[in-house]
Amino acid sequence: MNNPPTTEPVDHETEHYAHDVSKHVRGYLIVGGTLLFFTALTVFLSYVNFGTQKANVAVAMVVATIKAGLVAYIFMHLSAEKKLIYRILIFTAIFVFGLFWLIYLAWYDPVVH
């Protein structure tokens, strides 16, 4: 009599999958620890006065950008993507930098009605 097909993995597939995951766990833990460190750094830097509010915001944005980059690179698996993804990512980064630059210019030359 034929046995119905199962979705249970075969033992050697389970071992391969477990081995494949275990080699990534250390990297995920390191990145998680790094994100915790940068979060603590963000809290610490929120109590430091860098002279102006604009400087404080700039420092906070730099730390937030580093954290977002780590999340995108590791947890969103951009580290294994093809060149097209990096081209799109670079274009997006340039666009965001341009928007930040426009905001920076608006701070120093506001339009007053």
C-alpha positions in Angstrom: 0.0 0.0 0.0 1.3 3.5 -0.8 2.0 5.8 2.1 0.6 9.4 1.7 3.3 12.0 1.0 4.4 13.9 4.1 5.9 17.3 4.6 8.2 16.0 7.3 11.9 16.5 6.3 14.1 13.5 6.0 16.7 13.1 8.8 19.6 14.1 6.6 17.6 17.2 5.4 17.0 18.2 9.1 20.7 17.8 9.9 21.7 19.9 6.9 19.1 22.6 7.8 20.2 22.7 11.5 23.8 23.0 10.5 23.1 25.7 8.0 21.2 27.8 10.6 23.8 27.3 13.3 26.5 28.9 11.2 24.5 32.1 11.0 23.4 32.3 14.6 26.7 33.7 15.8 26.6 36.4 13.2 23.0 37.3 14.2 24.0 37.4 17.9 27.0 39.7 17.1 24.8 42.1 15.1 22.1 42.0 17.8 24.7 42.9 20.4 26.0 45.7 18.1 22.5 47.0 17.8 22.1 47.0 21.5 25.4 48.8 21.9 24.3 51.5 19.4 20.9 51.8 21.2 22.7 52.4 24.4 25.0 54.9 22.6 21.9 56.7 21.3 20.5 57.0 24.8 23.9 58.2 26.1 24.3 60.8 23.3 20.8 62.2 24.0 22.2 63.6 27.2 25.2 65.2 25.6 24.9 68.8 24.3 26.8 69.2 21.0 26.3 72.9 21.0 23.2 73.3 18.9 20.0 71.4 18.4 21.0 70.9 14.8 24.3 69.2 15.8 22.4 67.0 18.2 20.0 65.9 15.4 22.9 65.3 13.1 24.7 63.0 15.6 21.4 61.1 16.2 20.9 60.7 12.5 24.4 59.3 12.0 23.8 56.7 14.7 20.4 55.8 13.4 21.8 55.4 9.9 24.4 53.0 11.1 21.8 50.9 12.9 19.5 50.9 9.9 22.3 49.9 7.7 23.1 46.9 9.9 19.5 45.8 9.9 19.3 46.1 6.2 22.6 44.4 5.5 22.2 41.5 7.8 18.6 40.9 8.8 17.2 41.9 5.4 19.9 39.8 3.7 21.3 42.6 1.5 24.7 41.0 2.1 23.8 38.2 -0.3 21.9 40.2 -2.9 23.0 40.9 -6.5 24.5 44.1 -7.9 21.1 45.6 -9.0 20.0 45.8 -5.3 23.1 47.7 -4.5 22.6 50.1 -7.4 19.1 50.8 -6.2 20.3 51.2 -2.6 23.0 53.6 -3.6 20.5 55.7 -5.6 18.1 55.7 -2.7 21.0 56.8 -0.3 21.9 59.6 -2.7 18.3 60.7 -2.9 17.9 60.7 0.9 21.1 62.6 1.4 19.8 65.2 -1.1 16.6 65.6 0.9 18.6 65.9 4.1 20.8 68.6 2.4 17.7 70.5 1.4 16.5 70.5 5.0 19.9 71.6 6.1 19.8 74.5 3.7 16.3 75.5 4.7 17.5 75.8 8.4 20.0 78.5 7.4 17.9 80.3 4.8 14.2 80.0 5.9 11.4 81.4 3.8 9.7 84.0 6.1 6.3 85.3 5.1 
